[in-house]
Amino acid sequence: MTLHAKFKSSIAAAMMLATAGFGLATQAAKADAVDDITKAGAINVGIFSDFPPFSSASADMSIKGYDVDVAQAIADALKVKLNLVSVTGQNRIPYLTDKRVDLLMSVGYSKERAEVIDFAAAYAPYYIAVIGPAALAVKGKEDLADKSIAVNRGTLEDTSLTQAAPASADIRRFDNYNSVIQAFISGQTQLMVVGNDVGAQVLAKQDALKPEQKFQLLTSPSHIGLNKNEDRLKKAVNDAVAKMLADGKLDESSKAWLKTPLNPDNLKD
């Protein structure tokens, strides 16, 4: 073989190796979270382990709640096992970006978070509500006039109530939610203002008082968080939530855990 022929052969071999390498790189680039989840046979979902009624330990010590119902539906849609991973407010975003979890439940949308992670469609209602006994007629903020209302001092509930209530409303501020609830159920106040997560616990346990949600002061639904550029996973999550909404499963979970029917309007940002 001449020197020229050897040179041409070397160039051809190099091109073949480069093409093969490019093909492997392209395949790697196309691999995504759904491929990884399917290969592992499980999806890792970050969840607060003590956040009733969305997620908390049951009598058998398993984690149950509204968020768990939705996470399980997503796992079933992907035909994989559900692995719940306990996270905190401080570590959950790093857990997601480091791929220690594939999804995060109960994530409120914000522009700051949207710079780091992506959001699937809203799946859970979160709102601040005025709660009172069924016998007390309260339909809107004007009906708060001359009423005594318990609220947790310095919270978003406090701010929302202060902005909405007439000047004659008797707003009584307490230092924690337990004190707010006790003031309400003991009759120290006629009403209380809390998030629907706290409110669900009261609605479930006070049969004699027959408390009910009167109206909402603020709505900010929860989303499912995922890493950016995971379009297939985002579609799978959105499809699973849409199916639960269409077949009534999401409403069933709301009635079971939030103690109120699901209002689709509460899933709008």
N, C-alpha and C positions, 0 to 999 in steps of 0.2 A: 504493500500500500504506500502510495506516495505521501509526502508531507502534506500536500494540499488535500488529499482524500482524508487523511487522518484528522486534519483540522475541521473539515466539513462534518465528519462523523462525530467529533467532540461537540461541535455546535448543536447538532441534531439531538444528541443525548442530553445536553444541558437544557434544550428547549423542552424535551419530554419531561424532564424532572421538574422544570418550572411550571409546566402545565399541570402536572400531577399535584404539585404543591398548591397551586392556585385552586384546583378542584377541592382539595381537602380543606383549605381555608374557607372556601365558599360554603361547603357543607357545615363547617363549624359556625360560620356566621349565621346560617339559617337555623341552627339549633336554638331552641328557646325553652322557656319555663315549662310549657306543656310537654315537650319532649322529655325533659328531665323528670317531671312528675310522673309521666307514664312509665318511663324506664324504672323509676324507683318504686312504682306501685303505691305511692302515698303522696299526699299533699300536706305540707306543714303550715298550719294556720296559727298565727299569733293572736292570743286572746287574753283578756284580763281574767284572772282566776277568781277574783272576788269583786264582781261588778253586777250584783243582782238588779233587775231580773234578766239582764242580758247574758250573764255567765257567772255561775257560782257553784260551789260544791253541794251536791245533793246528799241525801241520807246514806247512800252507798259510796259516797266520796268521789263519785264521778262528776265531771263538770257538765252542767246542763243549763239551758236558758235559750232565749231568743237567738243570740248569736250562734250558739251551737247548732240549733236547727238549720240555720242558713248555711253554716259551714259544712254540715253533713250533706245538705242538698247539692252543694258544689262538688264535694268529693264523689257523691253518687253519679252526678252528671259526667264527671271525668272517669268514672269507673275505677276509682282508687280508694285506698284506705285513708281515713281522716286521722291525722296526728295533731292534737292540740298542744300548743307550746305556750307556756305562761310567760307573759311579757309585762313590763311596767311602762308607765308614761314616758320614762326617761330612756329606756333601752329599745323600745319597739321599732323606731325608725332605723337605727343601726342594725337591728336583727334582720330587717327586711333588705336593706341595701347590701348587707354582707351575705345575703341569701341563706341565712339560718332559718328563715321562714319564707314561704311563697306568697302569703297573703296576711293582711292585718284586718281584724274586725274592729268596728266602732271607731272609725277615724273621721273626725270632723274636717270638712274641707276648709282650707285656707290658702291664700296665694303663696305664702311662705313655704308651706308643705308641698305645694304643687311644683315648686322649683326643684324638689328633691325626689318625689315619688309621683306615681300616677293614681288616679281614682276611678274605680268602677262606679256604676250608677248607685244612687242612694238606695238603701235596702231597709233601713230602720228609722223610725221616727224618733227624733229627740226634740222636745219642746218644753218650754216653761209654762206651767198651767196654774190657774187659780182653782183651788179645790175647796169644796165646802159641803155641808150636809144637804141631802136632796130637798129637805124642807125649806131651805133658804133660797129665795129667788135672786139669783145673780146671773145676768146674761152678758154683761159687758162692763167695760171699765167705769162707766158712769154709775153702775150699781155698787161700786166699792165705796161710795160716799158714806161716811159715818159707820163704816164696818171696821172691826178690828181684824188685823191680818198679820200672821206670823211669817217671818222670812229669815233666812240665814244672812247675817250681817256681812256686808262687803262682797257679796257674790253677784254673779250676773243676774240672778233672780231679784236681788235687792235693787240693782240698778234699773231693771226692767219695770219692777213694781213702782219704784219712786217716780219714774217718768210717766207712767200710765195713770196712777191713782189721783183722784181729786184731792184737793187740799184738806178736806174734812176727814179723809181716811185715817184710821188709827193704825199706823204701821209699827209693829212691835218686832224689833230685831233681836235675834238670838245668836249665840256663838257657834252653834253646830246644828246639824239636821235633826238629831235626836231631840234636842230641846224644842225645835220648831214643831216636830210631830207631837210631842207631849203637850205643848201649849194648845194645839188644835184639838186633839182627841179628849183632853181634859176639860175643854170648854173655856180656857183662858182667852182664846181668840175664836172668832166666828169662821175665819177662813185661814188658809195657808197658801203660800206660793212656793212651789218646788218644781224640779225637773220631773219628767214623766217616769224616770227610773226610780226616784224616791217615792213619787206618788203612787206607783203601782203597788208598793208594799203596803201602803195605808189602805188603798182601795180593796186589797185582798183580805185584810184582817179585821176591818171595823164594820161588822155586819149591823150592829146596833145603831151606829151613827149614820150608816148608809151614805158615806161620802161619795162625791162624784166630781168629775172635771166640769167646771163651769165654762171657762173659755181659756184661750191661749194668749200669752203675752209675746212669745217669741218662738220661732221655729228654726231649727238648724239640724237637718237630718244627718244620720251617720252613713258613711260610705265604707267600702272595702278598699283598702290600700294595696297597691302592688307596685313592682318596679317599673320604671319607664321602658318603653319600647317592647312591651310584652302584649302585643295586640291580640294574639290568639287566646291567651289566658284571660285578658280583659273581656273578650267576646264570650268566652265560656262562662265567666262569672255573671256577666250581664244577662246571658240567656237563661242561666239557672234561676236568677232572681226574678226575671220576667215570667218564667214558668210558674214559680211559686205564687206570684201575684195573680196570674191568670187562673190557676186552678184552686185558689183559695187557701193554699198552705200557709202563705204569709199572714193572712188574716187569722187563721187558726193559731199560729204562734203568738200573734199579738193578743188574742183573747186569753190564751193560756198563761202568758208571761207578763204582759203589760196590763192585763185585766180590762182591756177596751178593744173594740173592733178597730181594724186598721183603716185609717183615712188616707187614701192615696195622695191627697193634697199635702200630707205631712212628709212626703218623700220628695218634695220640691224644694230646691235651695232658694 
